[in-house]
């Protein structure tokens, strides 16, 4: 007999009772199997990459909403400004609608993506405009002159800012706060036709635009695997057995087309960074990659502009690493996932394409390398050859799935120490949620020139959300532990706090915490999500 047996139809209440009974019976069975770990779907690997526009819009919109909640909260608290809950909720619903299957997977028809594009454009206009107005409101209430830099991440950080005089690097911007900056980095930058170098890294290229050497100067480490080249662009024939925009064939790697032609190079000097713009041509398509190194930043950026006109091809960039490890770490929501990068059995072999959000990290005991991105999700690793899937040009059900490719960035972060001793997660947040700045020149103001609204003093704990409570006049903090470690968490507030409650995700009270001098201390479990209500 083929297939399952007849299923008895009934009311939902009856089926619910059946589920309760079956669950009770399963718990009594000593041999009932339990699964601990990832539930990998071996069929929809292409959905991490199909229709790059929807992936870009989703990532940018998520961080834009994160910021508007924070800017609205801080301006309400310190300046008694309004909190536009209706506009915020409306645009969160737009994001959630577009995260529906089959929209975000890239497996819908063309008309769906026309509607989606219009919805996101409206979100970017409304929410982006509100963010700017809140920043300007805060700025005009600060006494001082110079560049006012905002940091909407949960840790003090450094980063790059684009100004009318070029890109500058700013240091030590307070957590969920701002600072007037006047610093200047003394680091040196070197550039020629085939080399980029700062105080930390030296990168050499061949005529094809591939990296032949990538040296971490501070650790005396060569990151490129011996005999290989780094940042190698490779196209593959992409003809899955069925479900074109959904899947990547397990045999895709058998028909590679490496981009071997000589590339053209152009030097760029841009303030506190220098770069090499490298242009590749492949069939009817053009790929422009610009490598940037900075004064005083631990990150190397690769900005990408792609004009793609091929069908049924997959484009990857490959990174053969001189790092020895049997685990790879993928960033996911509220944590990370460790996997085996070696194809030891059919189960592991099926994971040739894997989802990650902001970064992938490969670390030894005392050294590691992270690949960051600002809107890509599909990754692969086989025998320490890491890859990022840049695009998938399927043709069904949307023939133009790869015709609109927003510009994107991926970045390299070598680091001393294992992952939990690095700042990979923090640097990935800054790449995705960069610092913002406005010029000010105010003779009066009620706000200080440097301020942190809230900061976590415990490494590895990320405050993901700062917003107004849904039904009460209090501030909500949502945070998580990111290193898979139990910790004692200490949070400090930049305003007077009289009461803090631990809440569930629906913002119902669970217990109260002791507040001392606008600080709170509590315990957190590995990867635990904690919600706090603050008054």
Rosetta blueprint (number, residue, H / E / L):
1 X L
2 X L
3 X L
4 X L
5 X L
6 X L
7 X L
8 X L
9 X L
10 X L
11 X L
12 X H
13 X H
14 X H
15 X H
16 X H
17 X H
18 X H
19 X H
20 X H
21 X H
22 X H
23 X H
24 X H
25 X H
26 X H
27 X H
28 X H
29 X L
30 X L
31 X L
32 X L
33 X L
34 X L
35 X L
36 X L
37 X L
38 X L
39 X L
40 X L
41 X L
42 X L
43 X L
44 X L
45 X H
46 X H
47 X H
48 X H
49 X L
50 X L
51 X L
52 X H
53 X H
54 X H
55 X H
56 X H
57 X H
58 X H
59 X H
60 X H
61 X H
62 X H
63 X H
64 X H
65 X H
66 X H
67 X H
68 X H
69 X H
70 X H
71 X H
72 X H
73 X H
74 X H
75 X H
76 X H
77 X H
78 X H
79 X H
80 X L
81 X L
82 X L
83 X L
84 X L
85 X H
86 X H
87 X H
88 X H
89 X H
90 X H
91 X H
92 X H
93 X H
94 X H
95 X H
96 X H
97 X H
98 X H
99 X L
100 X L
101 X L
102 X L
103 X L
104 X L
105 X L
106 X L
107 X L
108 X L
109 X L
110 X H
111 X H
112 X H
113 X H
114 X H
115 X H
116 X H
117 X H
118 X H
119 X H
120 X H
121 X H
122 X H
123 X H
124 X H
125 X H
126 X H
127 X H
128 X H
129 X H
130 X H
131 X H
132 X H
133 X H
134 X H
135 X H
136 X H
137 X H
138 X H
139 X H
140 X L
141 X L
142 X E
143 X L
144 X E
145 X E
146 X E
147 X E
148 X E
149 X E
150 X E
151 X E
152 X L
153 X L
154 X L
155 X L
156 X L
157 X E
158 X E
159 X E
160 X E
161 X E
162 X E
163 X E
164 X L
165 X L
166 X E
167 X E
168 X E
169 X E
170 X E
171 X E
172 X E
173 X E
174 X L
175 X L
176 X L
177 X E
178 X E
179 X E
180 X E
181 X E
182 X L
183 X L
184 X L
185 X L
186 X L
187 X L
188 X L
189 X L
190 X E
191 X E
192 X E
193 X L
194 X L
195 X E
196 X E
197 X E
198 X L
199 X L
200 X L
201 X E
202 X E
203 X E
204 X E
205 X E
206 X L
207 X L
208 X L
209 X L
210 X L
211 X E
212 X E
213 X E
214 X E
215 X E
216 X E
217 X L
218 X L
219 X L
220 X L
221 X E
222 X E
223 X L
224 X E
225 X L
226 X L
227 X L
228 X L
229 X L
230 X E
231 X E
232 X E
233 X E
234 X E
235 X E
236 X E
237 X E
238 X L
239 X L
240 X L
241 X L
242 X L
243 X L
244 X L
245 X L
246 X L
247 X L
248 X L
249 X L
250 X L
251 X L
252 X H
253 X H
254 X H
255 X L
256 X E
257 X E
258 X E
259 X L
260 X L
261 X L
262 X L
263 X L
264 X E
265 X E
266 X E
267 X E
268 X E
269 X E
270 X E
271 X L
272 X L
273 X E
274 X E
275 X E
276 X E
277 X E
278 X E
279 X E
280 X E
281 X E
282 X E
283 X L
284 X L
285 X E
286 X E
287 X E
288 X E
289 X E
290 X E
291 X E
292 X E
293 X E
294 X E
295 X L
296 X L
297 X L
298 X L
299 X L
300 X E
301 X E
302 X E
303 X E
304 X E
305 X E
306 X E
307 X E
308 X L
309 X L
310 X L
311 X L
312 X L
313 X E
314 X E
315 X E
316 X E
317 X E
318 X E
319 X E
320 X E
321 X E
322 X L
323 X L
324 X L
325 X L
326 X L
327 X L
328 X E
329 X E
330 X E
331 X E
332 X E
333 X L
334 X L
335 X E
336 X E
337 X E
338 X E
339 X E
340 X L
341 X L
342 X L
343 X L
344 X L
345 X L
346 X H
347 X H
348 X H
349 X H
350 X L
351 X L
352 X L
353 X L
354 X E
355 X E
356 X L
357 X L
358 X L
359 X E
360 X E
361 X E
362 X E
363 X E
364 X L
365 X L
366 X L
367 X E
368 X E
369 X E
370 X E
371 X E
372 X E
373 X E
374 X L
375 X L
376 X L
377 X L
378 X E
379 X E
380 X E
381 X E
382 X E
383 X L
384 X L
385 X E
386 X E
387 X E
388 X E
389 X E
390 X E
391 X E
392 X E
393 X L
394 X L
395 X L
396 X L
397 X L
398 X L
399 X L
400 X L
401 X L
402 X L
403 X L
404 X L
405 X L
406 X L
407 X L
408 X E
409 X E
410 X E
411 X E
412 X E
413 X E
414 X E
415 X E
416 X E
417 X L
418 X L
419 X H
420 X H
421 X H
422 X L
423 X L
424 X H
425 X H
426 X H
427 X H
428 X H
429 X H
430 X H
431 X H
432 X H
433 X L
434 X L
435 X L
436 X E
437 X E
438 X E
439 X E
440 X E
441 X E
442 X E
443 X L
444 X L
445 X L
446 X L
447 X E
448 X L
449 X L
450 X E
451 X E
452 X E
453 X L
454 X E
455 X E
456 X E
457 X L
458 X L
459 X L
460 X L
461 X E
462 X E
463 X E
464 X E
465 X E
466 X E
467 X E
468 X E
469 X L
470 X L
471 X L
472 X L
473 X L
474 X L
475 X E
476 X E
477 X E
478 X E
479 X E
480 X E
481 X E
482 X L
483 X L
484 X L
485 X L
486 X L
487 X E
488 X E
489 X E
490 X E
491 X E
492 X E
493 X E
494 X L
495 X L
496 X L
497 X L
498 X L
499 X L
500 X E
501 X E
502 X E
503 X E
504 X L
505 X L
506 X L
507 X L
508 X L
509 X E
510 X E
511 X E
512 X E
513 X E
514 X L
515 X E
516 X E
517 X L
518 X L
519 X E
520 X E
521 X E
522 X E
523 X E
524 X E
525 X L
526 X L
527 X L
528 X L
529 X E
530 X E
531 X E
532 X E
533 X E
534 X E
535 X L
